[in-house]
Amino acid sequence: MSRIDHHCTDEITCPYCGEVVDDSWELEDEGEWVCDECGLRFYYTRLVEVTYTTHAVMPTGDVDWMDENDEKE
């Protein structure tokens, strides 16, 4: 029996037969599904990862880079 890739896929994938559920994003974040292909029931969960990226911006003009603990004179 071949292995079915059903972990962290782009669409919901039946863990029994490998049938892909098109437009999975339209479904709830988690729930039960009956496969249209094999008729078996399985549970799915949407996993969401949030990441951030930052970029330094070169200052323009006069910028006071004083630390909040520094005192102005």
Biopython code that builds the backbone (N, CA, C, O; Angstrom):
import numpy as np
from Bio.PDB.StructureBuilder import StructureBuilder

atoms = [
    (1, "MET", "N", (0.854, -1.188, 0.000)),
    (1, "MET", "CA", (0.000, 0.000, 0.000)),
    (1, "MET", "C", (0.889, 1.236, 0.000)),
    (1, "MET", "O", (1.830, 1.319, 0.789)),
    (2, "SER", "N", (0.604, 2.200, -0.875)),
    (2, "SER", "CA", (1.409, 3.415, -0.943)),
    (2, "SER", "C", (0.992, 4.392, 0.150)),
    (2, "SER", "O", (-0.149, 4.390, 0.613)),
    (3, "ARG", "N", (1.941, 5.220, 0.544)),
    (3, "ARG", "CA", (1.676, 6.230, 1.567)),
    (3, "ARG", "C", (0.960, 7.414, 0.940)),
    (3, "ARG", "O", (1.288, 7.831, -0.170)),
    (4, "ILE", "N", (0.004, 7.940, 1.639)),
    (4, "ILE", "CA", (-0.748, 9.103, 1.155)),
    (4, "ILE", "C", (-0.288, 10.323, 1.943)),
    (4, "ILE", "O", (-0.339, 10.334, 3.173)),
    (5, "ASP", "N", (0.157, 11.343, 1.230)),
    (5, "ASP", "CA", (0.598, 12.577, 1.877)),
    (5, "ASP", "C", (-0.638, 13.371, 2.284)),
    (5, "ASP", "O", (-1.316, 13.965, 1.446)),
    (6, "HIS", "N", (-0.918, 13.370, 3.586)),
    (6, "HIS", "CA", (-2.100, 14.100, 4.064)),
    (6, "HIS", "C", (-1.773, 15.002, 5.244)),
    (6, "HIS", "O", (-2.684, 15.503, 5.904)),
    (7, "HIS", "N", (-0.493, 15.218, 5.522)),
    (7, "HIS", "CA", (-0.062, 16.129, 6.594)),
    (7, "HIS", "C", (0.442, 17.427, 5.973)),
    (7, "HIS", "O", (1.297, 17.407, 5.087)),
    (8, "CYS", "N", (-0.087, 18.548, 6.438)),
    (8, "CYS", "CA", (0.351, 19.885, 6.005)),
    (8, "CYS", "C", (0.310, 20.043, 4.484)),
    (8, "CYS", "O", (1.277, 20.502, 3.877)),
    (9, "THR", "N", (-0.795, 19.669, 3.885)),
    (9, "THR", "CA", (-0.983, 19.811, 2.439)),
    (9, "THR", "C", (-1.702, 21.126, 2.139)),
    (9, "THR", "O", (-2.258, 21.753, 3.040)),
    (10, "ASP", "N", (-1.689, 21.540, 0.878)),
    (10, "ASP", "CA", (-2.350, 22.786, 0.477)),
    (10, "ASP", "C", (-3.865, 22.659, 0.432)),
    (10, "ASP", "O", (-4.572, 23.659, 0.556)),
    (11, "GLU", "N", (-4.359, 21.471, 0.260)),
    (11, "GLU", "CA", (-5.801, 21.197, 0.242)),
    (11, "GLU", "C", (-6.071, 20.002, 1.157)),
    (11, "GLU", "O", (-5.175, 19.197, 1.407)),
    (12, "ILE", "N", (-7.298, 19.885, 1.655)),
    (12, "ILE", "CA", (-7.681, 18.718, 2.447)),
    (12, "ILE", "C", (-7.517, 17.484, 1.567)),
    (12, "ILE", "O", (-7.977, 17.460, 0.426)),
    (13, "THR", "N", (-6.864, 16.467, 2.102)),
    (13, "THR", "CA", (-6.600, 15.241, 1.353)),
    (13, "THR", "C", (-7.074, 14.048, 2.163)),
    (13, "THR", "O", (-6.716, 13.908, 3.332)),
    (14, "CYS", "N", (-7.865, 13.201, 1.558)),
    (14, "CYS", "CA", (-8.373, 12.014, 2.240)),
    (14, "CYS", "C", (-7.204, 11.125, 2.666)),
    (14, "CYS", "O", (-6.377, 10.751, 1.835)),
    (15, "PRO", "N", (-7.130, 10.784, 3.959)),
    (15, "PRO", "CA", (-6.024, 9.947, 4.432)),
    (15, "PRO", "C", (-6.157, 8.487, 4.017)),
    (15, "PRO", "O", (-5.222, 7.707, 4.197)),
    (16, "TYR", "N", (-7.303, 8.108, 3.465)),
    (16, "TYR", "CA", (-7.539, 6.725, 3.048)),
    (16, "TYR", "C", (-7.194, 6.495, 1.576)),
    (16, "TYR", "O", (-6.489, 5.544, 1.236)),
    (17, "CYS", "N", (-7.702, 7.383, 0.701)),
    (17, "CYS", "CA", (-7.520, 7.153, -0.740)),
    (17, "CYS", "C", (-6.718, 8.239, -1.439)),
    (17, "CYS", "O", (-6.313, 8.051, -2.587)),
    (18, "GLY", "N", (-6.475, 9.380, -0.778)),
    (18, "GLY", "CA", (-5.683, 10.451, -1.366)),
    (18, "GLY", "C", (-6.472, 11.452, -2.186)),
    (18, "GLY", "O", (-5.884, 12.355, -2.782)),
    (19, "GLU", "N", (-7.789, 11.314, -2.232)),
    (19, "GLU", "CA", (-8.624, 12.261, -2.969)),
    (19, "GLU", "C", (-8.450, 13.666, -2.369)),
    (19, "GLU", "O", (-8.459, 13.825, -1.149)),
    (20, "VAL", "N", (-8.292, 14.677, -3.228)),
    (20, "VAL", "CA", (-8.091, 16.060, -2.794)),
    (20, "VAL", "C", (-9.419, 16.798, -2.824)),
    (20, "VAL", "O", (-10.170, 16.706, -3.795)),
    (21, "VAL", "N", (-9.705, 17.530, -1.756)),
    (21, "VAL", "CA", (-10.929, 18.340, -1.674)),
    (21, "VAL", "C", (-10.602, 19.720, -2.226)),
    (21, "VAL", "O", (-9.926, 20.512, -1.569)),
    (22, "ASP", "N", (-11.083, 20.010, -3.438)),
    (22, "ASP", "CA", (-10.828, 21.313, -4.054)),
    (22, "ASP", "C", (-11.494, 22.426, -3.253)),
    (22, "ASP", "O", (-12.547, 22.226, -2.648)),
    (23, "ASP", "N", (-10.870, 23.593, -3.255)),
    (23, "ASP", "CA", (-11.381, 24.777, -2.547)),
    (23, "ASP", "C", (-11.577, 24.512, -1.054)),
    (23, "ASP", "O", (-12.581, 24.925, -0.473)),
    (24, "SER", "N", (-10.616, 23.823, -0.438)),
    (24, "SER", "CA", (-10.688, 23.519, 0.995)),
    (24, "SER", "C", (-10.807, 24.779, 1.845)),
    (24, "SER", "O", (-11.371, 24.743, 2.939)),
    (25, "TRP", "N", (-10.275, 25.893, 1.343)),
    (25, "TRP", "CA", (-10.309, 27.143, 2.106)),
    (25, "TRP", "C", (-11.732, 27.603, 2.387)),
    (25, "TRP", "O", (-11.943, 28.406, 3.296)),
    (26, "GLU", "N", (-12.704, 27.122, 1.641)),
    (26, "GLU", "CA", (-14.093, 27.521, 1.852)),
    (26, "GLU", "C", (-14.732, 26.823, 3.062)),
    (26, "GLU", "O", (-15.776, 27.258, 3.548)),
    (27, "LEU", "N", (-14.111, 25.754, 3.540)),
    (27, "LEU", "CA", (-14.661, 24.998, 4.673)),
    (27, "LEU", "C", (-14.264, 25.630, 6.001)),
    (27, "LEU", "O", (-13.400, 26.506, 6.050)),
    (28, "GLU", "N", (-14.899, 25.181, 7.071)),
    (28, "GLU", "CA", (-14.569, 25.641, 8.421)),
    (28, "GLU", "C", (-13.123, 25.278, 8.757)),
    (28, "GLU", "O", (-12.495, 24.498, 8.041)),
    (29, "ASP", "N", (-12.593, 25.843, 9.851)),
    (29, "ASP", "CA", (-11.211, 25.570, 10.262)),
    (29, "ASP", "C", (-10.980, 24.114, 10.666)),
    (29, "ASP", "O", (-9.862, 23.607, 10.574)),
    (30, "GLU", "N", (-12.032, 23.455, 11.107)),
    (30, "GLU", "CA", (-11.920, 22.035, 11.445)),
    (30, "GLU", "C", (-13.289, 21.387, 11.337)),
    (30, "GLU", "O", (-14.317, 22.055, 11.447)),
    (31, "GLY", "N", (-13.291, 20.091, 11.124)),
    (31, "GLY", "CA", (-14.565, 19.403, 11.013)),
    (31, "GLY", "C", (-14.403, 17.995, 10.482)),
    (31, "GLY", "O", (-13.286, 17.505, 10.308)),
    (32, "GLU", "N", (-15.517, 17.354, 10.230)),
    (32, "GLU", "CA", (-15.521, 16.017, 9.647)),
    (32, "GLU", "C", (-15.890, 16.121, 8.182)),
    (32, "GLU", "O", (-16.620, 17.024, 7.773)),
    (33, "TRP", "N", (-15.377, 15.185, 7.395)),
    (33, "TRP", "CA", (-15.639, 15.178, 5.965)),
    (33, "TRP", "C", (-15.827, 13.744, 5.516)),
    (33, "TRP", "O", (-15.132, 12.843, 5.987)),
    (34, "VAL", "N", (-16.756, 13.533, 4.613)),
    (34, "VAL", "CA", (-16.931, 12.223, 3.996)),
    (34, "VAL", "C", (-16.355, 12.331, 2.594)),
    (34, "VAL", "O", (-16.794, 13.157, 1.793)),
    (35, "CYS", "N", (-15.380, 11.500, 2.307)),
    (35, "CYS", "CA", (-14.691, 11.534, 1.017)),
    (35, "CYS", "C", (-15.650, 11.196, -0.119)),
    (35, "CYS", "O", (-16.373, 10.201, -0.058)),
    (36, "ASP", "N", (-15.649, 12.027, -1.146)),
    (36, "ASP", "CA", (-16.494, 11.794, -2.320)),
    (36, "ASP", "C", (-16.040, 10.570, -3.109)),
    (36, "ASP", "O", (-16.839, 9.955, -3.815)),
    (37, "GLU", "N", (-14.776, 10.221, -2.995)),
    (37, "GLU", "CA", (-14.218, 9.115, -3.775)),
    (37, "GLU", "C", (-14.428, 7.754, -3.101)),
    (37, "GLU", "O", (-14.977, 6.836, -3.710)),
    (38, "CYS", "N", (-13.984, 7.628, -1.828)),
    (38, "CYS", "CA", (-14.046, 6.314, -1.172)),
    (38, "CYS", "C", (-15.202, 6.187, -0.169)),
    (38, "CYS", "O", (-15.521, 5.083, 0.272)),
    (39, "GLY", "N", (-15.829, 7.316, 0.190)),
    (39, "GLY", "CA", (-16.971, 7.284, 1.099)),
    (39, "GLY", "C", (-16.624, 7.169, 2.574)),
    (39, "GLY", "O", (-17.517, 7.069, 3.415)),
    (40, "LEU", "N", (-15.324, 7.183, 2.898)),
    (40, "LEU", "CA", (-14.926, 7.074, 4.300)),
    (40, "LEU", "C", (-14.900, 8.449, 4.958)),
    (40, "LEU", "O", (-14.603, 9.457, 4.317)),
    (41, "ARG", "N", (-15.216, 8.466, 6.244)),
    (41, "ARG", "CA", (-15.270, 9.703, 7.021)),
    (41, "ARG", "C", (-13.915, 9.946, 7.683)),
    (41, "ARG", "O", (-13.269, 9.017, 8.168)),
    (42, "PHE", "N", (-13.494, 11.225, 7.694)),
    (42, "PHE", "CA", (-12.260, 11.591, 8.392)),
    (42, "PHE", "C", (-12.401, 12.992, 8.962)),
    (42, "PHE", "O", (-13.301, 13.742, 8.584)),
    (43, "TYR", "N", (-11.513, 13.331, 9.865)),
    (43, "TYR", "CA", (-11.500, 14.620, 10.533)),
    (43, "TYR", "C", (-10.364, 15.452, 9.945)),
    (43, "TYR", "O", (-9.279, 14.928, 9.692)),
    (44, "TYR", "N", (-10.603, 16.734, 9.727)),
    (44, "TYR", "CA", (-9.551, 17.621, 9.219)),
    (44, "TYR", "C", (-9.400, 18.830, 10.137)),
    (44, "TYR", "O", (-10.337, 19.214, 10.835)),
    (45, "THR", "N", (-8.216, 19.419, 10.126)),
    (45, "THR", "CA", (-7.906, 20.628, 10.881)),
    (45, "THR", "C", (-7.074, 21.546, 10.005)),
    (45, "THR", "O", (-6.101, 21.109, 9.390)),
    (46, "ARG", "N", (-7.452, 22.814, 9.946)),
    (46, "ARG", "CA", (-6.659, 23.809, 9.218)),
    (46, "ARG", "C", (-5.577, 24.326, 10.156)),
    (46, "ARG", "O", (-5.867, 24.752, 11.274)),
    (47, "LEU", "N", (-4.340, 24.289, 9.702)),
    (47, "LEU", "CA", (-3.213, 24.809, 10.472)),
    (47, "LEU", "C", (-2.797, 26.136, 9.864)),
    (47, "LEU", "O", (-2.589, 26.235, 8.655)),
    (48, "VAL", "N", (-2.677, 27.154, 10.704)),
    (48, "VAL", "CA", (-2.309, 28.484, 10.228)),
    (48, "VAL", "C", (-1.041, 28.913, 10.944)),
    (48, "VAL", "O", (-0.945, 28.826, 12.168)),
    (49, "GLU", "N", (-0.073, 29.375, 10.171)),
    (49, "GLU", "CA", (1.175, 29.871, 10.740)),
    (49, "GLU", "C", (1.311, 31.338, 10.373)),
    (49, "GLU", "O", (1.175, 31.708, 9.207)),
    (50, "VAL", "N", (1.580, 32.175, 11.372)),
    (50, "VAL", "CA", (1.784, 33.599, 11.129)),
    (50, "VAL", "C", (3.246, 33.900, 11.394)),
    (50, "VAL", "O", (3.773, 33.577, 12.459)),
    (51, "THR", "N", (3.898, 34.517, 10.426)),
    (51, "THR", "CA", (5.286, 34.929, 10.593)),
    (51, "THR", "C", (5.410, 36.388, 10.176)),
    (51, "THR", "O", (4.559, 36.915, 9.459)),
    (52, "TYR", "N", (6.462, 37.023, 10.627)),
    (52, "TYR", "CA", (6.700, 38.423, 10.314)),
    (52, "TYR", "C", (8.115, 38.598, 9.783)),
    (52, "TYR", "O", (9.030, 37.877, 10.179)),
    (53, "THR", "N", (8.286, 39.556, 8.889)),
    (53, "THR", "CA", (9.590, 39.933, 8.379)),
    (53, "THR", "C", (9.713, 41.435, 8.515)),
    (53, "THR", "O", (8.762, 42.168, 8.248)),
    (54, "THR", "N", (10.885, 41.897, 8.931)),
    (54, "THR", "CA", (11.112, 43.333, 9.049)),
    (54, "THR", "C", (12.301, 43.722, 8.178)),
    (54, "THR", "O", (13.172, 42.902, 7.886)),
    (55, "HIS", "N", (12.321, 44.984, 7.772)),
    (55, "HIS", "CA", (13.408, 45.525, 6.970)),
    (55, "HIS", "C", (13.805, 46.867, 7.548)),
    (55, "HIS", "O", (12.948, 47.689, 7.872)),
    (56, "ALA", "N", (15.101, 47.088, 7.678)),
    (56, "ALA", "CA", (15.581, 48.379, 8.151)),
    (56, "ALA", "C", (15.343, 49.431, 7.080)),
    (56, "ALA", "O", (15.469, 49.162, 5.885)),
    (57, "VAL", "N", (14.999, 50.624, 7.522)),
    (57, "VAL", "CA", (14.795, 51.742, 6.621)),
    (57, "VAL", "C", (15.831, 52.798, 6.972)),
    (57, "VAL", "O", (15.950, 53.200, 8.129)),
    (58, "MET", "N", (16.563, 53.238, 5.990)),
    (58, "MET", "CA", (17.570, 54.274, 6.243)),
    (58, "MET", "C", (16.847, 55.578, 6.563)),
    (58, "MET", "O", (15.938, 55.979, 5.836)),
    (59, "PRO", "N", (17.247, 56.243, 7.649)),
    (59, "PRO", "CA", (16.579, 57.494, 8.018)),
    (59, "PRO", "C", (16.883, 58.600, 7.000)),
    (59, "PRO", "O", (17.953, 58.634, 6.393)),
    (60, "THR", "N", (15.927, 59.483, 6.837)),
    (60, "THR", "CA", (16.125, 60.654, 5.983)),
    (60, "THR", "C", (16.011, 61.896, 6.848)),
    (60, "THR", "O", (15.156, 61.962, 7.731)),
    (61, "GLY", "N", (16.857, 62.873, 6.606)),
    (61, "GLY", "CA", (16.810, 64.102, 7.382)),
    (61, "GLY", "C", (17.426, 63.914, 8.758)),
    (61, "GLY", "O", (18.142, 62.945, 9.007)),
    (62, "ASP", "N", (17.136, 64.857, 9.649)),
    (62, "ASP", "CA", (17.669, 64.812, 11.008)),
    (62, "ASP", "C", (16.786, 63.936, 11.873)),
    (62, "ASP", "O", (15.607, 64.224, 12.075)),
    (63, "VAL", "N", (17.375, 62.857, 12.383)),
    (63, "VAL", "CA", (16.646, 61.946, 13.242)),
    (63, "VAL", "C", (17.385, 61.852, 14.558)),
    (63, "VAL", "O", (18.602, 61.666, 14.572)),
    (64, "ASP", "N", (16.678, 61.975, 15.653)),
    (64, "ASP", "CA", (17.270, 61.855, 16.982)),
    (64, "ASP", "C", (17.198, 60.391, 17.395)),
    (64, "ASP", "O", (16.120, 59.891, 17.716)),
    (65, "TRP", "N", (18.338, 59.699, 17.389)),
    (65, "TRP", "CA", (18.389, 58.270, 17.728)),
    (65, "TRP", "C", (18.644, 58.068, 19.210)),
    (65, "TRP", "O", (19.267, 57.079, 19.597)),
    (66, "MET", "N", (18.175, 58.984, 20.048)),
    (66, "MET", "CA", (18.399, 58.925, 21.483)),
    (66, "MET", "C", (17.641, 57.757, 22.102)),
    (66, "MET", "O", (16.472, 57.528, 21.791)),
    (67, "ASP", "N", (18.297, 57.046, 22.954)),
    (67, "ASP", "CA", (17.671, 55.957, 23.703)),
    (67, "ASP", "C", (16.738, 56.580, 24.730)),
    (67, "ASP", "O", (16.981, 57.694, 25.193)),
    (68, "GLU", "N", (15.678, 55.874, 25.088)),
    (68, "GLU", "CA", (14.706, 56.423, 26.038)),
    (68, "GLU", "C", (15.329, 56.697, 27.407)),
    (68, "GLU", "O", (14.776, 57.478, 28.182)),
    (69, "ASN", "N", (16.475, 56.071, 27.724)),
    (69, "ASN", "CA", (17.143, 56.281, 29.010)),
    (69, "ASN", "C", (18.104, 57.463, 28.957)),
    (69, "ASN", "O", (18.555, 57.930, 30.002)),
    (70, "ASP", "N", (18.431, 57.960, 27.754)),
    (70, "ASP", "CA", (19.311, 59.114, 27.612)),
    (70, "ASP", "C", (18.544, 60.381, 27.960)),
    (70, "ASP", "O", (17.325, 60.448, 27.801)),
    (71, "GLU", "N", (19.257, 61.365, 28.427)),
    (71, "GLU", "CA", (18.629, 62.643, 28.737)),
    (71, "GLU", "C", (18.997, 63.656, 27.665)),
    (71, "GLU", "O", (20.132, 63.688, 27.191)),
    (72, "LYS", "N", (18.032, 64.481, 27.289)),
    (72, "LYS", "CA", (18.319, 65.571, 26.347)),
    (72, "LYS", "C", (19.019, 66.696, 27.095)),
    (72, "LYS", "O", (18.733, 66.974, 28.259)),
    (73, "GLU", "N", (19.928, 67.321, 26.399)),
    (73, "GLU", "CA", (20.617, 68.450, 27.020)),
    (73, "GLU", "C", (20.052, 69.741, 26.524)),
    (73, "GLU", "O", (20.503, 70.811, 26.934)),
]
sb = StructureBuilder()
sb.init_structure("model")
sb.init_model(0)
sb.init_chain("A")
sb.init_seg("    ")
for serial, (resi, resn, name, xyz) in enumerate(atoms, 1):
    if name == "N":
        sb.init_residue(resn, " ", resi, " ")
    sb.init_atom(name, np.array(xyz, "f"), 0.0, 1.0, " ", f" {name:<3s}", serial, name[0])
structure = sb.get_structure()
